[in-house]
């Protein structure tokens, strides 16, 4: 049986690992949630200027539900408002510190967001306050765990100094915080890096591209590109960020042997840049339907158009679709006539322009 001391040491080790490598925060938050008898946990940041409550990190499975709270229910949360106004940094709290059980149950946030998912209480702490905003840790307990008790608060009190130390290593620049919520909704992968290519933030699409492993990788906290030519170009450009000659630019990045993507680099401030990746991996159902409607393409012409953009070239498209090269060239001629394009590269840009940059809404259920 694991002792409390052993559990403390394991959780603290997970927090330290997350402080060293930001991508480990979901695992650390899983450990903390278990330690507090909570279903899930998150780190939030409220920008003082915009009053935007931003999700910094969360346990993986429940991220969509936390985003739902931030978008639709946070203004109805009596506990959140009083925490931000009243509580100092470094002390654990639960809902009973601010509202009665009846007040909590009557609140819109509880009735519309907590109760439908079997959640009964919140336990959390302010990690730090500054001129730019407030960083919060929150964990949500379900009906089986019951309300947060003195022991749960004691455990969290012991963890808050470790959380503060770990978070301090990844504090975002104030002008980037208002962009994070938008970045997280983009279909395109987006990373925010400093001049040394250390990753400050990355959205879910960037995580997916990193998982594919054919274009980007993170070693420690540092971004690296598999394409050495593109990596060198990005390093040179980021070294100029903050100077008078800094400007937005684009880099072609190889993905494996036959594909590529475009990295658009947008200088922000304080030495940070946003990297927007445009990958040639298209949503055939959505992009094909849009292309067919805009240009009057047949179903087969839409398939050829998307294949040209995805795999590149007549021979590869013919192999991918199981057609002869002559047949593909015939369809391609018709596509050129209907779209007004004259080169295959124009078709790639055309289809990318038809893609929605935003993620489709997802619907999940919380695990039992």
Secondary structure by P-SEA (a helix, b strand, c coil): cccaaaaaaaaaaaaaaaaacccaaaaaaaaaaaaacccccbbbbbccccccccccccccccaaaaaaaacccccccaaaaaaaccccccccccccccccaaaaaaccccccccccccccccccccccccccbbbbbbbbbccccccccaaaaaaaaaaaaaaaaaaaacccccccccaaaaaaacccbbbbbccccccccccaaaaaaaaacccccccccbbbbccaaaaaaaaaaaaaccccccccbbbbbbcccccbbbbbbbbbcccbbbbbbbccccaaaaaaaaaaaaccccaaaaaaaaaaaacccaaaaaaaacccaaaaaaaaaaaaaaaccccaaaaaaaaaaaccccccbbbbbccc
